[in-house]
Amino acid sequence: MGAASRRKAGCPDHDRDLLPAVTGCKGKPFVDTPGILRILIMMKLLPRILPLAIVALLSALFCSCGSPGTGTAGSSFSFDPSVKQPTNRSAVAVKISTSAQRLYVTEGSEVLLATPCAVGTSASPTPKGNFRINSKTRHRRRQSAPGAGYPMTYWMSFYSPAYGMHWGFVKPYPCTHGCVRMPLNSARKVFDLVRVGTPVNVSASQPWDATIGAKLPRLDDSPLPNPPMSYMLSPQVFKDAEQGKMWKF
């Protein structure tokens, strides 16, 4: 039956949509008694159920924020990866997954440390291949403009002197000019695990992406404000980094 036919039959569209369980076409009563009873029972139970539901929701939010495996975004400054010290430092290697944005420090087939990271965009991708760390600078600053003097703490260069792993704001999507950014605590621990000459493999994926990597938290520093340049250019930024903190984060 078309809309015009329904209007002629005395069953306006808007009335039928608003009260489908109470009033039928042409005003004939149509009462869904079991449905109304269910509604009344739920209204009676609502005061008991609602507080429990709110508590459960808040508990889930607080427990999941930035925690492994939840997919909930949190600040990288809240992330502090566990680390296992190697027994043979000559067997230590760094493995980077560009598609998963994960960095693993390994000894043989064992993962010593795993962390989220941020890699280069499609316009300026992180180079793929096998490299070695060719320099380490604990307290390094950007040399070129724009942004000269900006801290690139725990710098570990690979591929070329211009590409490195270091501390930087992490986002859940590729966002760098080719470097590999890590959370502050991750960068410090990786820096202490590796040495000049440590192998670095950069690939689209790594064997641990679906297991260890999948359990890491989703980190997003996008909502964070930019610290004042007066602070970022001061010696204090490096002093704070050694304690795992930065500015007001």
Backbone bond lengths (Angstrom), bond angles and torsions (degrees), N, CA, C in turn:
res aa  C-N    CA-C-N  psi(-1)  N-CA   C-N-CA  omega(-1)  CA-C   N-CA-C  phi
1 M - - - 1.462 - - 1.525 108.10 -
2 G 1.334 118.82 128.38 1.445 122.44 179.72 1.506 111.44 -75.81
3 A 1.356 115.83 173.93 1.463 120.69 -178.16 1.515 110.52 -64.79
4 A 1.342 117.17 -41.30 1.472 120.06 -179.42 1.518 110.34 -63.39
5 S 1.335 117.53 -41.58 1.467 121.22 179.74 1.506 110.85 -64.39
6 R 1.368 115.76 -37.51 1.472 118.07 179.89 1.522 110.18 -67.31
7 R 1.353 117.76 -36.99 1.467 119.27 179.44 1.521 110.25 -66.24
8 K 1.358 117.72 -40.03 1.457 120.12 178.23 1.517 111.05 -64.40
9 A 1.305 116.31 -32.73 1.466 119.78 -179.56 1.516 111.85 -79.27
10 G 1.320 117.70 -0.41 1.467 120.21 176.54 1.504 112.94 81.89
11 C 1.366 118.08 29.87 1.457 120.61 -179.72 1.521 108.62 -127.59
12 P 1.364 118.11 80.15 1.464 121.35 -176.98 1.518 110.89 -57.58
13 D 1.358 115.64 142.99 1.462 120.87 -178.72 1.513 112.04 -59.33
14 H 1.358 116.30 -44.22 1.458 117.36 -174.70 1.525 111.64 -69.15
15 D 1.319 117.79 -35.48 1.464 119.90 177.66 1.523 110.34 -65.42
16 R 1.315 116.31 -42.64 1.453 119.86 -176.30 1.534 110.04 -65.73
17 D 1.337 116.57 -33.54 1.454 119.97 -179.00 1.523 111.67 -74.72
18 L 1.321 116.64 -37.09 1.456 119.58 -175.30 1.516 112.69 -77.55
19 L 1.332 118.93 -35.22 1.462 121.25 -173.94 1.521 111.34 -129.11
20 P 1.299 117.91 59.13 1.468 119.04 -175.79 1.512 113.34 -69.78
21 A 1.318 120.34 -24.05 1.461 121.04 -174.16 1.514 111.97 -99.70
22 V 1.334 117.40 -4.96 1.462 118.62 -176.14 1.511 111.11 -113.84
23 T 1.333 117.87 -44.15 1.455 120.93 -176.01 1.511 109.85 -119.92
24 G 1.293 116.74 126.58 1.450 120.96 179.22 1.506 111.54 -92.37
25 C 1.296 116.25 -174.75 1.453 121.92 179.67 1.532 109.70 -62.95
26 K 1.349 117.66 140.68 1.470 124.54 -178.53 1.508 112.31 63.62
27 G 1.353 117.57 23.16 1.459 119.89 175.32 1.492 114.92 77.92
28 K 1.320 118.49 5.55 1.455 120.27 178.84 1.515 109.68 -68.94
29 P 1.323 116.49 133.55 1.465 118.78 -178.31 1.517 111.32 -65.80
30 F 1.317 113.96 135.69 1.461 119.50 176.20 1.523 106.60 -140.59
31 V 1.303 118.16 94.12 1.455 123.34 -172.85 1.522 109.54 -107.32
32 D 1.302 115.97 118.56 1.468 122.18 178.02 1.528 107.41 -87.58
33 T 1.331 116.74 84.99 1.465 121.46 -174.02 1.517 113.31 -60.43
34 P 1.331 119.93 -47.78 1.464 118.80 178.33 1.520 112.36 -58.95
35 G 1.352 116.86 -38.19 1.459 119.78 179.37 1.512 111.53 -64.24
36 I 1.349 116.77 -41.74 1.464 120.19 179.43 1.516 110.50 -65.61
37 L 1.315 117.19 -38.91 1.462 120.23 178.40 1.527 110.76 -62.49
38 R 1.323 115.42 -40.98 1.470 118.80 178.46 1.526 110.83 -62.36
39 I 1.322 115.51 -41.02 1.472 119.59 179.50 1.522 110.40 -63.50
40 L 1.332 116.74 -43.68 1.466 120.42 -179.59 1.522 110.99 -63.14
41 I 1.327 117.11 -40.81 1.471 120.75 178.87 1.520 110.44 -63.77
42 M 1.344 115.71 -43.49 1.467 119.50 179.92 1.517 110.88 -64.13
43 M 1.343 117.41 -38.08 1.465 120.58 178.64 1.522 110.98 -64.20
44 K 1.329 115.44 -34.13 1.459 119.71 179.07 1.527 111.31 -71.75
45 L 1.342 115.88 -36.17 1.458 120.12 -178.15 1.516 113.10 -85.06
46 L 1.350 117.39 -16.31 1.459 121.02 -174.41 1.526 113.71 -55.09
47 P 1.350 119.23 -45.12 1.479 118.38 180.00 1.522 113.12 -59.41
48 R 1.344 117.49 -26.76 1.466 119.86 178.90 1.529 111.44 -83.70
49 I 1.336 116.24 -36.47 1.459 120.57 -174.59 1.520 111.93 -78.63
50 L 1.354 116.41 -39.64 1.463 120.56 -172.57 1.525 113.63 -58.24
51 P 1.357 120.01 -47.58 1.474 118.47 178.99 1.525 112.72 -59.86
52 L 1.341 116.76 -38.74 1.462 120.07 179.18 1.528 111.04 -64.98
53 A 1.333 116.00 -39.47 1.460 119.71 179.86 1.519 111.26 -66.00
54 I 1.335 116.70 -39.71 1.465 120.96 179.70 1.517 110.43 -64.91
55 V 1.344 116.72 -44.37 1.464 120.93 179.21 1.521 110.49 -60.73
56 A 1.333 116.25 -43.76 1.467 120.14 -179.45 1.521 111.19 -63.63
57 L 1.343 116.65 -40.60 1.454 120.69 -179.82 1.520 111.65 -65.01
58 L 1.341 116.36 -47.02 1.466 120.23 179.81 1.517 111.16 -63.55
59 S 1.321 116.27 -39.23 1.466 119.93 179.04 1.516 111.06 -62.31
60 A 1.331 115.68 -41.90 1.461 119.50 179.89 1.515 111.67 -65.18
61 L 1.348 115.72 -39.52 1.455 119.29 -179.72 1.506 111.76 -65.46
62 F 1.337 117.96 -46.80 1.453 121.52 -177.95 1.513 111.75 -67.51
63 C 1.320 116.73 -36.47 1.457 119.65 -177.31 1.524 111.41 -75.36
64 S 1.326 117.20 -28.06 1.457 119.24 -173.17 1.507 113.44 -93.75
65 C 1.307 118.82 -16.62 1.456 120.72 -172.52 1.516 110.94 -60.54
66 G 1.342 115.75 112.12 1.447 120.48 178.01 1.511 114.63 70.61
67 S 1.289 119.22 12.04 1.447 120.83 -176.49 1.515 110.67 -94.67
68 P 1.351 117.73 159.08 1.454 120.19 -175.37 1.516 113.36 -61.19
69 G 1.318 114.86 141.81 1.456 121.36 169.33 1.513 115.93 76.53
70 T 1.346 119.64 1.09 1.454 120.06 -175.72 1.507 113.10 -94.19
71 G 1.349 116.79 -23.58 1.448 119.82 -175.73 1.515 112.63 80.15
72 T 1.321 119.15 -0.83 1.447 122.52 178.68 1.527 109.68 -77.94
73 A 1.335 116.27 128.92 1.454 120.17 -177.60 1.522 110.81 -75.03
74 G 1.331 116.22 138.42 1.451 122.31 175.79 1.511 109.05 -141.72
75 S 1.323 116.28 168.44 1.450 121.28 179.04 1.524 110.68 -71.45
76 S 1.332 116.43 144.90 1.460 119.83 178.77 1.524 111.70 -67.94
77 F 1.327 116.88 -18.56 1.465 119.55 -179.23 1.530 112.08 -75.50
78 S 1.320 116.89 -11.56 1.465 120.94 175.87 1.523 111.76 -92.74
79 F 1.323 116.58 -2.97 1.464 120.56 -175.79 1.526 110.30 -98.33
80 D 1.318 115.89 127.31 1.463 121.91 179.19 1.528 107.33 -137.25
81 P 1.319 118.32 98.47 1.467 120.90 -172.42 1.522 112.41 -71.21
82 S 1.305 115.17 147.57 1.463 119.77 171.83 1.522 108.17 -72.77
83 V 1.321 116.09 152.88 1.456 120.26 -177.66 1.516 109.50 -141.96
84 K 1.320 115.13 140.59 1.458 121.37 175.18 1.527 108.04 -112.73
85 Q 1.319 116.44 129.67 1.464 119.83 -178.82 1.530 110.57 -73.47
86 P 1.317 117.27 138.81 1.472 120.47 -178.42 1.525 111.51 -74.36
87 T 1.305 115.03 153.91 1.465 120.18 173.81 1.522 110.84 -92.98
88 N 1.326 116.37 -21.33 1.458 121.94 179.83 1.533 108.35 -138.27
89 R 1.321 117.12 98.38 1.455 120.68 -174.89 1.527 112.84 -64.88
90 S 1.321 117.19 -23.21 1.462 118.99 178.36 1.530 111.93 -70.66
91 A 1.339 116.69 -14.58 1.468 120.91 179.16 1.528 112.59 -97.39
92 V 1.327 116.56 2.55 1.465 120.76 -178.93 1.531 109.63 -76.50
93 A 1.330 116.34 140.41 1.458 122.11 177.66 1.519 109.59 -144.69
94 V 1.317 115.65 159.18 1.466 122.00 176.37 1.520 108.07 -111.61
95 K 1.334 116.60 130.27 1.467 122.63 179.35 1.532 108.03 -122.40
96 I 1.313 116.73 124.56 1.465 121.99 -177.07 1.516 109.62 -118.00
97 S 1.330 116.34 129.73 1.461 123.31 175.97 1.523 108.37 -105.56
98 T 1.334 116.81 113.63 1.461 118.97 -176.90 1.529 112.32 -76.09
99 S 1.335 117.59 -32.45 1.466 119.38 -179.19 1.523 111.66 -73.32
100 A 1.322 117.37 -38.02 1.467 121.11 179.83 1.521 112.07 -89.83
101 Q 1.331 117.20 -11.08 1.470 122.47 -173.75 1.534 110.09 51.11
102 R 1.318 114.05 59.44 1.463 122.72 178.56 1.525 109.09 -131.04
103 L 1.319 115.60 142.79 1.457 122.04 176.05 1.523 108.25 -123.33
104 Y 1.335 116.18 131.80 1.457 122.17 -179.02 1.528 108.84 -123.51
105 V 1.310 116.19 134.14 1.465 120.96 169.02 1.519 105.71 -102.94
106 T 1.323 116.21 124.45 1.462 120.61 -173.20 1.522 111.17 -123.47
107 E 1.309 114.33 159.07 1.459 122.80 168.29 1.522 105.58 -128.89
108 G 1.315 116.24 103.61 1.458 119.00 -170.14 1.517 109.14 66.20
109 S 1.326 116.81 -125.84 1.463 121.01 178.85 1.529 112.88 -95.92
110 E 1.318 117.29 1.36 1.467 121.56 -177.81 1.522 110.60 -93.67
111 V 1.330 115.86 133.74 1.458 121.34 177.91 1.527 108.85 -87.23
112 L 1.322 116.15 120.01 1.466 121.49 178.69 1.528 111.72 -87.86
113 L 1.319 115.66 -33.05 1.475 121.49 -178.87 1.519 107.91 -153.26
114 A 1.309 115.82 140.03 1.463 121.70 176.31 1.519 108.74 -133.19
115 T 1.314 116.79 138.13 1.462 119.92 -176.92 1.521 111.04 -150.41
116 P 1.332 117.03 147.43 1.459 119.06 166.71 1.530 109.14 -64.83
117 C 1.307 116.23 155.39 1.454 120.95 176.72 1.520 107.97 -149.64
118 A 1.319 116.73 176.87 1.459 121.99 175.01 1.522 108.10 -127.32
119 V 1.327 116.35 132.85 1.463 121.02 -176.49 1.531 110.04 -114.83
120 G 1.337 115.96 -177.37 1.451 121.46 -176.06 1.512 113.99 -70.94
121 T 1.320 115.37 153.67 1.458 121.73 177.18 1.527 109.91 -72.73
122 S 1.329 116.31 173.89 1.470 120.22 178.15 1.526 110.78 -65.13
123 A 1.322 117.05 -27.50 1.467 120.68 179.09 1.525 112.15 -78.69
124 S 1.326 116.11 -26.75 1.473 120.58 179.22 1.526 108.34 -139.85
125 P 1.318 117.74 69.36 1.468 121.58 -171.76 1.522 112.99 -71.23
126 T 1.315 114.65 154.16 1.462 120.70 170.56 1.528 108.02 -69.11
127 P 1.319 118.53 127.18 1.479 120.46 -177.00 1.524 111.49 -60.44
128 K 1.316 116.24 134.91 1.465 121.80 176.96 1.519 109.71 -93.95
129 G 1.338 115.20 147.84 1.450 119.33 177.91 1.515 111.55 141.61
130 N 1.306 115.87 -168.23 1.465 122.83 178.81 1.523 109.56 -109.27
131 F 1.320 115.28 124.67 1.457 121.58 -176.79 1.528 108.89 -134.55
132 R 1.315 115.29 -175.12 1.461 121.94 171.56 1.522 108.71 -136.65
133 I 1.311 115.57 150.76 1.459 119.47 174.45 1.522 107.66 -67.52
134 N 1.337 115.29 121.26 1.463 118.13 -176.46 1.525 113.69 -106.35
135 S 1.335 117.44 -6.82 1.463 119.94 173.37 1.526 109.51 -162.70
136 K 1.316 115.06 154.65 1.469 122.07 176.25 1.525 108.24 -135.44
137 T 1.344 115.77 130.51 1.458 121.15 176.13 1.527 107.52 -135.64
138 R 1.298 116.38 113.65 1.469 120.69 -174.14 1.531 111.80 -64.34
139 H 1.321 116.45 -46.34 1.465 121.13 -178.02 1.525 108.49 -119.48
140 R 1.294 116.02 83.79 1.469 121.35 -176.84 1.520 110.34 -107.76
141 R 1.321 115.13 149.68 1.460 120.99 175.39 1.531 109.39 -122.85
142 R 1.317 113.98 151.22 1.468 119.46 178.53 1.527 109.15 -60.52
143 Q 1.323 115.25 135.33 1.460 120.23 -175.24 1.524 113.09 -92.19
144 S 1.323 117.41 -29.77 1.462 120.19 -172.60 1.518 112.02 -108.29
145 A 1.312 115.39 161.11 1.457 122.10 175.87 1.540 108.90 -88.59
146 P 1.321 118.31 152.89 1.471 125.83 -3.65 1.530 111.57 -76.68
147 G 1.303 115.52 160.26 1.455 120.38 177.29 1.510 114.46 85.74
148 A 1.324 117.82 18.55 1.460 120.42 179.34 1.529 109.71 -58.13
149 G 1.325 115.74 133.20 1.455 121.40 -179.32 1.518 114.12 94.99
150 Y 1.338 116.99 -10.66 1.464 120.48 -179.30 1.530 109.20 -66.67
151 P 1.324 118.35 136.08 1.474 120.02 -176.51 1.531 112.77 -66.95
152 M 1.314 115.70 134.37 1.469 123.61 172.29 1.524 105.91 -125.47
153 T 1.312 113.71 63.12 1.459 122.74 -170.82 1.525 111.95 -60.29
154 Y 1.341 115.89 143.62 1.466 123.73 -179.97 1.530 111.00 60.42
155 W 1.314 115.12 52.60 1.465 122.60 -177.32 1.522 110.88 -75.41
156 M 1.330 116.46 130.62 1.464 123.76 175.95 1.515 107.25 -134.76
157 S 1.324 117.28 102.60 1.465 120.09 -175.20 1.530 111.28 -80.96
158 F 1.323 115.48 148.83 1.467 122.85 174.00 1.527 106.56 -149.41
159 Y 1.290 117.68 166.84 1.469 123.62 -179.38 1.531 111.29 66.85
160 S 1.344 117.00 -58.99 1.459 122.02 176.36 1.525 107.62 -156.33
161 P 1.340 118.09 166.35 1.470 119.44 -178.89 1.522 113.80 -59.23
162 A 1.341 118.22 -19.62 1.465 121.15 -177.24 1.523 113.26 -88.68
163 Y 1.329 118.12 -10.13 1.466 121.70 -178.94 1.519 108.94 -113.09
164 G 1.334 114.90 129.76 1.449 117.12 -179.09 1.513 112.85 -152.93
165 M 1.310 114.72 166.25 1.465 123.19 168.44 1.523 106.12 -96.84
166 H 1.329 116.97 136.49 1.464 119.30 -176.93 1.519 109.46 -166.19
167 W 1.351 115.02 174.16 1.460 117.83 173.17 1.527 109.05 -67.96
168 G 1.317 115.90 145.48 1.464 121.53 173.80 1.511 109.71 -175.15
169 F 1.309 116.22 161.91 1.466 120.52 178.67 1.525 109.19 -63.73
170 V 1.332 115.80 129.90 1.463 122.47 -174.82 1.522 109.99 -102.66
171 K 1.314 115.39 138.70 1.467 121.49 176.68 1.534 108.24 -130.36
172 P 1.324 117.59 156.77 1.475 119.53 -176.44 1.523 113.51 -80.78
173 Y 1.310 116.90 23.82 1.463 121.82 176.87 1.531 107.96 -150.92
174 P 1.322 118.98 156.60 1.463 121.03 179.82 1.526 110.99 -57.23
175 C 1.321 117.03 130.28 1.469 119.04 -172.18 1.527 113.70 -147.48
176 T 1.338 119.16 3.00 1.454 120.46 -174.97 1.535 110.91 -101.91
177 H 1.321 115.17 176.19 1.466 120.75 176.83 1.522 111.31 -92.29
178 G 1.324 116.73 14.32 1.461 121.50 177.75 1.512 113.46 130.18
179 C 1.330 116.47 -21.80 1.463 120.03 176.11 1.527 110.30 -71.87
180 V 1.314 115.92 169.94 1.461 122.10 177.53 1.518 107.59 -114.57
181 R 1.315 116.23 110.28 1.466 121.52 179.75 1.524 110.12 -89.11
182 M 1.324 115.53 144.87 1.458 121.68 177.61 1.528 109.94 -132.41
183 P 1.350 116.96 157.73 1.460 119.76 170.62 1.531 110.06 -58.09
184 L 1.314 116.52 156.30 1.455 121.13 -173.89 1.523 112.74 -58.20
185 N 1.331 117.41 -49.29 1.473 120.36 -179.21 1.526 111.67 -66.42
186 S 1.332 116.51 -34.46 1.468 120.29 177.68 1.519 110.26 -65.73
187 A 1.332 116.48 -45.98 1.463 120.27 -177.49 1.524 111.08 -61.64
188 R 1.320 116.27 -40.76 1.473 119.18 -179.87 1.524 110.92 -64.63
189 K 1.325 116.93 -43.04 1.463 120.56 -177.46 1.531 111.74 -71.64
190 V 1.331 116.94 -37.93 1.461 119.60 176.55 1.526 109.48 -64.91
191 F 1.327 116.10 -43.23 1.468 121.01 179.33 1.526 110.95 -55.66
192 D 1.339 116.03 -40.50 1.464 120.10 -177.97 1.523 112.79 -77.09
193 L 1.337 117.44 -20.00 1.466 120.74 -179.26 1.519 112.90 -83.69
194 V 1.332 116.61 -31.46 1.459 120.02 -172.38 1.519 110.98 -101.21
195 R 1.315 115.47 171.16 1.461 121.72 176.69 1.524 108.46 -143.59
196 V 1.309 116.96 168.31 1.454 120.24 175.89 1.525 108.46 -60.23
197 G 1.323 115.33 127.95 1.463 121.20 -176.03 1.514 113.87 103.11
198 T 1.351 118.44 -11.13 1.472 121.15 177.86 1.526 109.83 -61.57
199 P 1.340 119.09 130.23 1.470 121.48 179.05 1.533 111.85 -64.87
200 V 1.319 114.47 143.80 1.464 122.20 176.44 1.519 107.96 -129.01
201 N 1.324 116.62 123.46 1.463 121.55 175.62 1.520 108.93 -113.68
202 V 1.321 116.04 123.60 1.470 121.91 176.81 1.516 107.86 -113.70
203 S 1.328 116.59 116.90 1.462 122.57 -178.37 1.516 109.81 -136.50
204 A 1.312 115.80 166.85 1.468 120.39 177.36 1.520 110.99 -63.44
205 S 1.334 117.34 -31.02 1.462 121.23 179.13 1.515 109.27 -147.73
206 Q 1.342 114.16 163.78 1.461 121.72 176.67 1.527 108.26 -132.16
207 P 1.336 117.99 157.09 1.475 120.48 -174.87 1.529 114.76 -59.30
208 W 1.323 118.01 -20.29 1.468 120.31 -173.64 1.529 113.41 -99.22
209 D 1.335 117.04 3.72 1.471 119.91 -176.04 1.531 112.44 -59.01
210 A 1.335 116.98 -39.51 1.466 120.42 -175.43 1.526 112.88 -85.11
211 T 1.322 117.20 -6.22 1.469 120.06 -178.10 1.527 110.29 -118.09
212 I 1.315 116.42 -86.49 1.465 120.18 -179.46 1.529 111.08 -62.32
213 G 1.315 116.25 -44.43 1.461 119.68 -178.05 1.512 113.25 -63.75
214 A 1.339 116.58 -35.82 1.470 120.80 -178.28 1.520 112.35 -68.77
215 K 1.327 117.13 -20.27 1.465 120.87 -178.87 1.531 112.91 -89.41
216 L 1.311 116.39 -7.01 1.463 119.19 179.04 1.524 110.17 -74.22
217 P 1.316 117.37 153.87 1.471 119.53 -178.28 1.519 112.18 -74.65
218 R 1.288 115.14 158.44 1.469 121.82 173.80 1.524 107.41 -88.27
219 L 1.311 116.74 117.08 1.463 121.56 -175.82 1.527 109.97 -107.84
220 D 1.330 115.11 139.79 1.464 119.71 179.11 1.524 109.37 -147.52
221 D 1.328 115.63 109.50 1.459 120.98 178.91 1.527 112.43 -91.29
222 S 1.334 117.49 5.69 1.470 120.53 -177.89 1.525 113.68 -55.34
223 P 1.350 119.32 -40.40 1.472 118.35 -177.85 1.528 114.12 -72.09
224 L 1.326 118.15 -12.13 1.461 120.08 -175.20 1.526 110.62 -72.97
225 P 1.334 116.77 141.88 1.467 119.12 175.76 1.528 110.42 -73.87
226 N 1.315 116.11 158.18 1.454 120.22 176.32 1.531 109.53 -75.80
227 P 1.336 118.27 127.82 1.465 119.66 175.97 1.523 110.09 -62.74
228 P 1.320 118.46 152.30 1.472 120.32 178.59 1.521 110.72 -59.41
229 M 1.325 116.76 141.57 1.458 120.45 179.20 1.526 111.06 -63.08
230 S 1.328 116.40 -29.48 1.466 118.91 177.93 1.520 110.73 -60.51
231 Y 1.333 116.37 -35.14 1.464 120.81 176.78 1.527 110.74 -75.78
232 M 1.331 117.05 -45.36 1.466 120.87 -176.23 1.524 111.76 -64.17
233 L 1.329 117.74 -27.50 1.461 121.29 -179.52 1.528 112.81 -92.23
234 S 1.325 116.16 -2.04 1.458 120.16 -177.35 1.530 111.56 -91.22
235 P 1.339 118.00 160.53 1.471 120.69 175.79 1.522 113.24 -63.90
236 Q 1.343 116.84 -19.44 1.458 120.89 -176.94 1.526 111.86 -62.38
237 V 1.335 116.85 -30.95 1.457 119.48 -177.55 1.529 110.86 -61.68
238 F 1.340 117.50 -34.68 1.455 120.36 178.62 1.529 111.69 -78.20
239 K 1.319 116.43 -34.63 1.470 119.98 176.99 1.521 110.24 -63.88
240 D 1.329 115.68 -42.91 1.464 119.53 178.62 1.528 111.50 -66.91
241 A 1.319 117.07 -36.97 1.466 120.79 -178.46 1.519 111.17 -60.40
242 E 1.324 116.84 -37.01 1.462 120.29 179.87 1.524 111.80 -65.74
243 Q 1.324 116.26 -19.50 1.462 121.13 177.43 1.520 111.99 -101.55
244 G 1.331 116.18 7.63 1.466 120.62 177.24 1.506 114.08 75.18
245 K 1.318 117.21 28.82 1.473 118.78 179.69 1.515 109.98 -139.39
246 M 1.325 114.81 167.49 1.458 121.08 177.82 1.519 109.24 -154.44
247 W 1.315 114.78 127.91 1.463 122.68 176.67 1.531 109.96 47.20
248 K 1.353 117.92 -124.58 1.469 121.34 -177.00 1.524 111.78 -100.57
249 F 1.341 117.00 5.45 1.479 119.50 -176.74 1.518 110.48 -75.65
